[in-house]
Amino acid sequence: MKHITILLLSLLWSAPHVYAHGKAEWQQQILEDVHATRIGGNPTTEEGRDSVRQLISAFYEEQFRQFHDPEAPTFMFLTRDSRLAMGIGGKVMLRGWYDWHGSQPGPGFYPFNIKIPSDPTENRYLGSSINNTSVIATILGRRNSLRFRLYVQATFFSPHIEIQRAYVQLNDFTLGLATSTFEDIGAAPPTIDSQGPNGRITKDQVLARYIHTFKNGWSIGGGIEIPSARINAIDNETKACREHTPDIAALLQYSWDHGSSYVRLSGLFRSMTYRNLLTNKNHNVTGWGAQLSGTAATTPSLILYYSGVVGQGIGSYETDFLSQNYDLVGERDKPGELTAPLMMGLTAGVQYWFSPKVFASLSAGKLQYYQKNPLHDSEYRYGLYGAANLFWKYTPRLLSGIEYIVGKRKNFNGAQRNANRLSLMVSYSF
């Protein structure tokens, strides 16, 4: 990691700044992506062509759009009045990786999954995956002051395919299965690893959301989301109750430089219920979260990413705990009781465009878990994540990259261990 980081930093320092006074590289890429979409029934009038550009550009202006999401479909069909566009597309993604000094069980890299003590049968691993290969269908339209979007994305997660997103947007309203309002995916630096830095928030939920952006750059929004808590119930002592209270999320954001930079404050409130089997009583536990995140385009070629989150009972929102039961946990010497543990996550990253087709990024993350009396001394205390990568966008739809990741896990008893991964990726949007 040290040698690759030094190499990337030296490249960043010595790279020519021929693009520094032009349009931002990410804006150039959006324009290329828009022009790469072929339009069926393409209008011949200038007004019709403007409508086409506006409709396709709206596909990329979604602030909850993720780095690995497919581009706009290669072929989109317009109605005669150029007010409605429909397309079916997707992305084929192939990853290959090699782990050493500790392997991960799948394509996602989680510091939580680093085994302590080491298992000599699992120190190294050569793997590949087509996870995150997706098929999408979208309808984009506008009529007078009404703008709407229908979006469905089915994604392959070995060994099955699941609907990852399915929602409709009507102006400022979103309804359906979408990225949580508490997540700020725009503040996540680009990585080949599908999970990214472990200190960030990531969650897809069924929700109803309202976000309005004012002309002065301010945005405000909030929503209610169907809960999906992960509770660590203890046999014969506690049991999770069926969820009956929605999660409530809100955000306040300020953007500048035509949206290339922003800062966002997000909040989350949730209530979780469990039953104490020793006293035969139900208990409600409040969870909460607060996040400060954003990006800063310091030059047309350089973008900074950052996020910091703290909260209790938000384990199912944290990248490192996605498949773990850390929303409510038990404590030593407190039989029959569950508490919402405190945790804090930090993420930072930098992305640099060497040219309109080549960019690199560095990212780091930390998730700190605070528990006064964990059930076991071998419980996770904190995890560290670092990644360095280089991407080449050969065409607007063909992307390849190489990435090095290092992770660390430390337990409450002081035991710790690192793991390493080298990844290659090729993806094509159609």
Secondary structure, DSSP 8 states (H G I E B T S, - for coil): -HHHHHHHHHHHHHS--TTTTSS-HHHHHHHHHHHHSEEET---SHHHHHHHHHHHHHHH--TT--TTS--S-SEEEE-TTS-EEEEEEEEEEEEEEEEESS--SSSS--GGG--SS--TTSS-EEEEE-TT-EEEEEEEEEETTEEEEEEEEEEEETTEEEEEEEEEEETTEEEEEEE-TT--GGGS---SSSS--TTSB--EEEEEEEEEE-TTSEEEEEEEE-----B---TTTEEE----S-EEEEEEEEEETTTTEEEEEEEEEEEEEEEETTTTEEEEEEEEEEEEEEEEEEETTEEEEEEEEEEES-GGGBGGGTTS--SBEE-TT-TT-EE--EEEEEEEEEEEESSSSEEEEEEEEEEEEE-SS-S-TTSEEEEEEEEEEEEEEEETTEEEEEEEEEEEEEETTS-EEEEEEEEEEEEEE-
